[in-house]
């Protein structure tokens, strides 16, 4: 079984932009993204930064017009990539672009025109319209739909030992946001999903999320603290601590993952344990006794690009082969490891990797350099041994 996460950067400035683009089977970014997915062939794939639309038309167009058509953008000598079919998918609303009704960005007004930064800054998750930067899961295996859990509305203040930001100009604790706003403020900037995937007689829970970047804030560190707690949510959820009893899903069910359940935590977690901003949350998660944090997926392209780009990369402590994202360098954090696929200890890792070809690889045109033809993130994958072969045909 191959599990993967991929921040595809398929977002527009207005609702419906991506849906319109993907109706055309010749969108260059869409074709590059599809070929990467076809070349790596995940069985279960989390897509981050894929705009949500209630009709599901954008996701359907991506599946039918791109993934179901063999792509050959790279011009690789072995010919076009084979089409890939995902008969099961999951996509529901997220908090990005969902208005809060409060002046969260402290600009002296509530909201602004749809599509503006003023509007986005007062939403529960930064988004210029509802669903911008959404998430979706594609799977070759069915979901146990009766056991799916979502945590879009779980309140930040209800996470045990929540790191609510302080206003450094006052002596009151936890007062950066208005008290009445914190009565409703969700922990998730997008959402947290527990998706049980049925693989023959086995169930593996995909635990998916995309925390806010720990940047774009000030000395109050509001985004850094939220990032830490969004990641820490999964630590509490899988470890079965007393704190897990305080967790509740959108249907009102309380508690974390059942002891002994197999799981894979996946997503653009926006945290590098050694470099960049906000290492605290990801360090806590990687130290969890319930999951395997090694071997770390790696690529040859990550090492090559860090060497060629220099800048902030020269000061990094982490191995550039493990990088998964290519942000700007000086000013900028340099390349980082922020995308993860982390299995529980009960699953045996067979192999893993980051799709980041070096410049002498025939598939290099799919990632390239800025402006990237696909995304500034790289697809990260792991193969784990399960108790069955091939998809379960049950609908």
Order of alpha helices (4+ residues) and beta strands (2+ residues): beta-alpha-alpha-beta-alpha-beta-alpha-beta-beta-alpha-beta-beta-alpha-beta-alpha-alpha-beta-beta-beta
